[in-house]
Amino acid sequence: MGDMLSSPVGRFRLFALAEAVSWAGLLIGMFFKYVVVGNEIGVKVFGPIHGVVFVGYVLVTLMLAHRWNKSTTVWALVASIPPFGTVLFERWAAKNGKLDEEVQTEGA
């Protein structure tokens, strides 16, 4: 994991996955709070975690914005809104060379 944190791309990948996992925890917590038993513990635990990870994802996305055109950056940020969107974006970005370690600045 140390290698992952040593580069902006690694941090982006880590936060993309963590954001999806924290979304899953929050959704499960909401399910138990509103559908099953009215227990708020899941929301109280995963709500703040998801909030911190969400902010981290936005920050690492902005750290990579200089490599991408505006459209790619906007899609990366929009991907943080729906559950698991960050993982889908990360996979798309990796497949399309947006996460290559060598900086390749695109045109605007």
C-alpha positions as CSV (number, residue, x, y, z in Angstrom):
1,M,0.0,0.0,0.0
2,G,3.0,2.3,0.5
3,D,3.6,2.3,-3.3
4,M,0.0,3.3,-3.8
5,L,0.3,6.4,-1.7
6,S,3.6,7.5,-3.3
7,S,2.0,9.0,-6.4
8,P,-1.1,11.0,-7.2
9,V,-2.4,8.2,-9.5
10,G,-2.0,5.6,-6.7
11,R,-3.8,7.9,-4.3
12,F,-6.6,8.5,-6.8
13,R,-7.0,4.7,-7.3
14,L,-7.0,4.1,-3.5
15,F,-9.6,6.9,-2.9
16,A,-11.8,5.7,-5.8
17,L,-12.0,2.3,-4.2
18,A,-12.4,3.6,-0.7
19,E,-15.2,5.9,-1.8
20,A,-17.1,3.0,-3.3
21,V,-16.6,0.9,-0.1
22,S,-17.7,3.7,2.2
23,W,-20.8,4.2,0.0
24,A,-21.6,0.5,0.4
25,G,-21.2,0.8,4.2
26,L,-23.4,3.9,4.2
27,L,-26.1,2.2,2.0
28,I,-26.1,-0.8,4.3
29,G,-26.4,1.5,7.3
30,M,-29.3,3.3,5.7
31,F,-31.0,0.1,4.9
32,F,-30.9,-1.0,8.6
33,K,-31.9,2.4,9.8
34,Y,-34.9,3.0,7.5
35,V,-36.0,-0.5,6.4
36,V,-35.2,-3.1,8.9
37,V,-34.9,-2.1,12.6
38,G,-34.4,1.7,12.9
39,N,-30.9,1.2,14.2
40,E,-28.8,4.3,13.4
41,I,-25.3,2.9,14.2
42,G,-24.4,2.1,10.6
43,V,-25.3,5.6,9.5
44,K,-23.5,7.2,12.4
45,V,-20.3,5.1,11.7
46,F,-20.3,5.2,7.9
47,G,-21.7,8.7,7.4
48,P,-18.6,10.5,8.6
49,I,-16.3,8.0,7.1
50,H,-17.9,8.4,3.7
51,G,-17.8,12.2,4.1
52,V,-14.0,12.2,4.8
53,V,-13.3,9.7,1.9
54,F,-15.5,11.7,-0.4
55,V,-13.5,14.9,0.3
56,G,-10.3,12.9,-0.2
57,Y,-11.5,11.6,-3.5
58,V,-12.4,15.2,-4.7
59,L,-8.9,16.4,-3.6
60,V,-7.0,13.7,-5.3
61,T,-9.1,14.2,-8.4
62,L,-8.2,17.9,-8.4
63,M,-4.5,16.9,-8.0
64,L,-4.8,15.0,-11.3
65,A,-6.9,17.6,-13.1
66,H,-3.8,19.2,-14.8
67,R,-3.4,15.9,-16.7
68,W,-6.9,15.8,-18.0
69,N,-9.1,18.0,-20.1
70,K,-12.0,19.7,-18.5
71,S,-14.5,17.1,-19.6
72,T,-12.5,14.2,-18.0
73,T,-12.1,16.2,-14.8
74,V,-15.8,16.9,-14.6
75,W,-16.7,13.3,-15.2
76,A,-14.3,12.2,-12.5
77,L,-16.0,14.6,-10.0
78,V,-19.5,13.6,-11.1
79,A,-18.5,9.9,-10.6
80,S,-18.3,10.6,-6.9
81,I,-22.0,11.2,-6.6
82,P,-23.7,7.9,-7.6
83,P,-22.7,4.8,-5.5
84,F,-19.7,3.0,-7.0
85,G,-19.3,5.6,-9.8
86,T,-15.7,6.2,-8.7
87,V,-14.7,2.6,-9.4
88,L,-16.4,2.7,-12.8
89,F,-14.6,6.0,-13.6
90,E,-11.3,4.6,-12.4
91,R,-11.6,1.6,-14.6
92,W,-12.5,3.7,-17.6
93,A,-9.7,6.1,-16.9
94,A,-7.1,3.3,-16.6
95,K,-8.4,1.6,-19.8
96,N,-8.1,4.9,-21.7
97,G,-4.6,5.9,-20.5
98,K,-5.8,8.7,-18.2
99,L,-4.0,7.1,-15.2
100,D,-0.7,6.4,-16.9
101,E,2.1,7.3,-14.5
102,E,3.8,9.5,-17.1
103,V,2.1,12.9,-17.3
104,Q,0.3,13.3,-20.6
105,T,-1.4,16.7,-20.7
106,E,-4.4,16.7,-22.9
107,G,-5.8,19.7,-24.9
108,A,-8.7,21.6,-23.4
